[in-house]
């Protein structure tokens, strides 16, 4: 007679059926130990991170790359609270994550309402109990994977984790979404009447048949295409119609301002910087799922599977755009985002990184002033060619994201470009990469400052306070942790060192001292 599974075993079984291969976190002494034990027996790896924030970021990136739930385990109280930043990333950037925390606490010690803490940044919250365990975990997974994707939170006590689970029916299958035929008809009329459309591609287009749908739409419209940071690579940067990045800033205004129809494809409003909408052309909003509103009301919105929507809109009428006009817009945008300065700059570092990187290398980039040059210089040829925190724009993202990529796809090299401030927030995760022999090259663009905030402080004509760091030898710190590392200063050759960094079978770090004086002019050119 088969043994009745415990609640922990039931949770792990549900996750395994959905394709989960690893969990991330730092265990407390409660239910996380039951879950780790059950996961090991089921063949699911547990990755011990150095911080809960990094664990949540790794889980979120795993969810984005795999289209399965990323899983985070934390202890009660401080462990749960420390995961907030990574769960906020998953919430704002639409990543499917299941967060399971020990608790609630059984006394006043470490006690607070953990469900309430995560309520603003998760799609659902609850507590796993033996009497509804299977239904609760299956429903949570389904919620995380229902567009728009996002994180869910569940408390689980050690006492409940070890109890047998009563049989239940589980949740019903979700309905299949379909676009409204009336909306499709309106969209066809808008496209038929447009001579100069512009296509803006966002994060919903990254998954499944989304990239193929983007290519079909771009080829059919033969118009300028701009992609958000999250969507970079969905249409290859070298595609004839790819003009550059879309952020809602001034740098793309010349291109979009020429449009008589703005076609948003899988664009999430969280991907745009705050500011007034600059354009008068009507908007056609093609979306996978209803969600937050765009900053301007669309003339027509079609909600449904993106590939099916594109198929229903084809064939498309010829537009008036000329190939040389699109090329000129692309060249002008690239020139505008270039950064000046003597010695090494963020631009020259990323150009050298691109030359040294093996084919298929993925890039993870941190928030900061270096980010503009990094994304402008790096050429992405496929979906998820770049990993970027955009909706949250958190520092300390690049290294955990790169580790998650290396664990998910061990044969794909990955580079993490970060500033000195960002790396100081997660330096200990280098030891996670070392322990797991992750094929990650970390490039630290070091100017001993929070440069983006430094620029804003200068533009407000304030004295320099609270934005400069003492110089840090990150290469020395990395070597002390057991990582191969190099330090480069002005005049040192970049490409040979970066090539050596990629040759190892584990992580490596290259710290480069750069000249930051060009950041101010670059920011003005991009954002106005």
N, C-alpha and C positions, 0 to 999 in steps of 0.2 A: 504494500500500500504506500503510495507516494506521500512524502512528508508535506505538510501544509507550509507554504512559503511564508517567511516573515515579511513584515512591511518593507524593510530595507531591501530584501530580495525582490519583492514585487516592483518597487521603484526602479531598481537596477534593470530588471527584466524589461520593463516598459521602455526605458532609455535605449537598451540594446536593440530592441525591435525597431527603433527609429534610426538606427545607424550610429549611435554614439560609440566612439572608440576610446575616448579619454575624458577624464574629469580633472579640474584644476582646483587648487585651494590650499589652505592651511587648516588641518583638522583641529577641532576642539576635543574635549574628552567625552563628548556625547554621541549623538547619532551619526556624526561624520565617520566615526570609527566603524560602525555597523555597515555604512554605505561603502566605505573603502574595502572592507572585507568582502562584502557581497560582489562588488565590482571586480575585485581580483579573481574571484571564482568564476565570474562570467566572462573573463577575458577583456575587461575594460581597464585601461591603464589609469593610475592616479598620478598626476604631476604635482609634486610638492613645489610650490612657488615660494618666494621670499616675502611677498606682501599679498594681501587679499586684493588690493587694487590691481596689481599685475595679473592675478589669477582671473579676475573678472574681465579684464581686457583680452587676455588670451582666449577665454571661453567665448567672448563675443566675436572675435576675429575667426575662431574656429567655426562658429555658427554661420558667419558670413561666407566663408570659403566652402563649407561642406553642405550647406543648406539642411543641416541637422542641428538639433539644439546643442549649443555649448553649455557645459555644466560646471557650476561653481559650488564648492562646499566650504562652509566657514563654521567657526565656533560661535557660541552664543555671545551677545554683547559686543565687545570690542572687535571681534572677528567679523561679525555682521556689519558693524558700522564702517569698518575699513574697506568694505567692498563697494561703497556707495559710488565712488567716482567711476569705476568700471561699469557698474550697472547703469549709471546715467549715460555713459557712452552707448551702451546697447539700446537704451530707450530712445535717445535722440537720433541714432544712426541706424535704427531699424534692424537690429541683430537679434536672432532668436537665442535666448538664454534661459536656462532653468537654474535659479539660485535656491539652494537648500541650506538653511541655517539651523544649527542646533537651537533648540528652544521651543517655546518660550522658557525663560528662566523659572526655576521652581521656588525661588526666594527673592528677596530684594537685591541680593548680590547680582550685579551685571544685568539687572532687569530693566527693560523698557519695551514698548510695543514695537516689535520689529516689523510686523506687517504695516503699521502706520508709518514707520520710517521710509519704507520702500513704496508706499502707495502712490506718491506723485510720479515715480519713475519706473513703474512696472505696470503691465497690462492686467494682471490679476495677482491676488495675494490669498494666502490661506494656510491651513495647517493640515498636515497629513496625519490621519488616524486609521487604525486597523479596520474600522467599520466601513470606511469609504475610500480606502487607500488606492485601489486600482483605478476607480473612476476619477479620483482627484488628480493623480499623476498623469493619466491619459488626457484629461481635460486641460491641464496646465500645458502639456506639450503641444496640444492642438492650438491652444491660444497663442503660444509663442510663435508657432509656424503659420498662423493665419495673417495674411497681409492686412495692414503693414506689420511686419515682423517686430518682435520686441521681447523684453525679458518678463519673466514671471517669478514670483517669490513664494516659497513654502517653508514654514517652520516644521521641524520634526524633532521630537524628544527621543532620547536614548531608550526610555521605557517603551514608547510606542514602536520604535524601529525594530525592536526584537520580538514583538508580538506577532502571532499568526494573523493572516489577513482573511477576512470573510470574503466569500465569492460574491461578485457583483457583475452586472451586465456591461459596464463600461459605457462611455459616452457614444451618442449616435454619430454617424459619419457626417462631416460638414457638407453643406450644399455646394455645388459647382457654380462658380460665378460666370455670368454671361453679360456681354455688353448689350445695352438697350438698342434695338434696331432704329428707333427714332433718333437717338444720339449719333449713331453711325451715319444716318442719312444727312444730318446737319453737318457732320464733319466732312463728308464727301463734297457737299456744296461749298464749304469754305475752301477746301483744297482746290476744287475746280476753278474757283474765282481768283486764286492767288497766282501772281506772277513772280513774286520775290519773297518766298517764305524763308524763314530761318528756323533751324531745328535745334532745340535745347534738350540735351539728354541727361537724365539723372539716375539716382542710385537704384531705382526699381528695375532698370534695364540690365543690370549686371548678371542676373541669374538665368539658368536654363536656356530657353530659346530667345531670351531677350536680346543678346548681342546680334544674333542672326536677323532678328526683326529690325534692329537699328540699321544694319547694313542694307536691308531691303528698302527701308524707308529713305535712307540717305541716297541710295542709288536711284530710287524712283523720283525723288524731288530734285536731285542734282543741285543742292543749295548749300550754303554755309552751315556747318554743324559745330556747335560748341558743347562741351561736356563739363559737368561739374567735377570737382576733385574726386568724389567717390566713383564717378563713372569713367574716369580717365582710362583709356585703353579699350573700352567697350567698342568704340570705333577706333581703329589704329591711328596713332598720331600721324602716320605717313599717308593716310588716306587722302585722296585729292581734295575732298570736301571738308576735311577737319581743319578748322581755323584756330582753335585754341580752347581755353578754359572759360567756363561761365561761372561767375560768383555773385552777380548782381552789382558789380563795381563799374568804374568808369572805363576800364581797359577794353571791355568788349562793346562799349556803347556805339562806336562807329559802325560796327558790323550789324548789330541788332537794329540800330536806328534806320537802316536802309530797308528793313523788312516791311511788307504789307500784310504778313501773317506770321505770328510767332507760334510755332508748334512745340509744345512742351511734351516730352516723351519720358514717362517714368520719373518726372521731376518732383522732388519733395521740397516744400518751402523751407525746411530746416537747412537746406544746402546753401541758402543765400545769405549774404551778410545783411545786417539791418540797413534800412534806407528806403527812400521813396522810389517807387517804380518809375522808370525814366521814359517809358515808351507808350505811344498811342495806338500802335497796330493791334488788331484783335488777336486774342489768344485762343488757340485750340489746345485743350489740355487732355492728353491721352494718359490714363493712369491704370495701374493694376488694382489699386484699392483707394476708396475714399479716405480722406484724412484732412490734415490742416489745409487751410485755404491759401492760395497764392496771393501775393501782395496786390494783384489786380484781378478783377472778376473776369473769368474767361467767357468768350462768346459761346463756346461749346465745350462740354466735358464728356468724355467717353470713359467709363470705368469698366474694366474687364481684363482678361488675359491679354498681354501686350501683343504677342505674336498673332493671336486670332484677330485682334483689332487691325493690325497692319494688313493682314490677308484680306480683310473685309474692305479695306480702303483702296487696294490696288485694282487696276492700274492707275497711275497718277499722271496728271497733265504735265506737259513740258513747262519749265519755268524760264524766266528771262536772265537768270544768272549766267555769267560767262566764267570759264575756267580761270582766265588770267585775273579777273576781279577777285575771285575767291583766294587765289594764291597771293595776291597783293595784300588782302586783309590779313592772311596768316603771317606774312613777313612783317607787316607793320605791328602786329600784336607781339610777335617774338622780340622785335627790336625794342618795343616799349617796356617789356618786363626785364630787360637785361639790367644787370647791376654793375656799376663801375667801381673802381678802386685799385690801388696799387697792391702788388704782391698777390697772395691767394685771396680769392673771394668765394662766397658761397657758389657763385656761378661756375668759376673755374674748377672748384672741387667736384661738383656734380658732373661737369663735362668729362673730367678725368675718370670719375667713377663709371660713367657710361662706357668709356673706351675700354676700361679694364674688366668690366663685369662679363661673366660668361653669358652665352645665349640663354634666354628664358629667365634671366634673373628678375626677381620681384623686388620692388622697392617699398619700404615702410618709412614714412617721413613724420617727424614730430612737428608740433606747433611751434611757431617762432618766425622771426624775420627771414631766416634761411629758407623757409618753406616755399616762398614765392619763386626764388631762383631754382630750387630743387625741382618743383613741378613743371616749371617752364623748360628746363634743360633735359629732363629725363624723358625718353621716348618709350611709351607703353604701346604694345601691339595686341594686347588681349585684355579681356575683362579681369579685374583684380590684378592688373599689372602693377598697380600702386595701392598701398594701404594707407589711409589717411583719416585722422579724426577731424571731421568737418563740422557736423552739427554741434558737438561739444567742444571741439578744438582744444583738447587737453594736452598739456605737456606730459612727458613721461609715457607716451604711447608707443613710440617707434620700436623700442627694444622688445617689450612684451609682444607686440604685434608680429615682429619678425620671428620670435621664438615660436609663436603659434603657427606661423606659416611653415617653418622648418619641420615642426612635428607633424603637421597635416600632410605636407608634400616633401618628404626627406630628400628627394633627388633634385629639387628645385633650389638653386642658390637664392639667397635673399640678402639685400643690403638694408641696413637701418641708418638713416641720416637723421641726426639729432643735434641739438645745440647743447652747450655746456649746462644750461639750466635744466633742460629736459632730462639729460642723463643723470644728473645728481639726484633726481627724483626716483630713479629706478636702477641705480648702478648695481645693487646687489643681485639683480636678475641676470647679470653676466654669469654668476655661478650656476644659475639654472641652465643657461645655454651650455656651459662647460660640462655640467653633469650629464646632460642629454646629448652632448656632442652635436649640437645644432650647427648647421652650415650657415652661419650668419656673419656678415662683415658689418661692424658698427663703425660709422664714420662720424666723428664728433667735430662739428664746426664750432671752434672755440674762440670767442671774442671776450670772454670774462664779463658778460653782461646779459641781462634780459633785454635784448636789443630792440625788440618790437615795442616794449614798454618804454625803453630809453628814448626811442624816436618820438613817441607820443609826448613824453615829458618835455623833450626839447622843443617840439612844435608848440607846446603851451607856454614856452619861455619860463619854465620852472628850473630851479637849481637841481643838479643831479643828486638825487637822494633815493636810496633803497633799490637801485636797479643794477648796481655793479658788484661783481664778485672778485675776490682774490683769484689770481691765476691758479688753475689746477692742472696737474700733470696726469691726465686721464690714462695715458699709456702706462705710466708707472703704476697707477692704481690697478689697471687691468692685469698687468704682469703679476702683481702681488696676489691677485685672485686666481692666477693660473691660466691666464688668457694670453695668446700671442698678441703683441701690440707694438705700434710704432708711433713716434711723435714727429710731426713735420712742422717746420717753421717757414717763414718767408724765404724763398729761394730754393727750397728743397723740392726735388722732383716728386710729383704725385703719382703718375701712372705706374711706374715700376713697383712702387710699394703696394699700391692697391692690387696689382696683379698678383703679387706674392700673397697678399691677404686672402685672396680667393682660392689659393692652391691648397690650403689646409683642409682637413676633414672635420674640423671643429670651428668654434667661433674665433674671430680676430677683431681687433680694434685699431683704428687709425685716427689719431687726434691731430687736427690741423688748425694751427693758429691762423686766423684770417683777418683781413682788413674790412671793418664794418661801415666805413664812412659812406659808401654808396647806398646804404639801405634807405636813408631818408628820401632821396630823390626817387628811388624805385617805388616806395610806398605811395608817394604822390602820383606817380605815373599810373599806378594800378588802380588806386581807389579815388583819386581826385581830391 
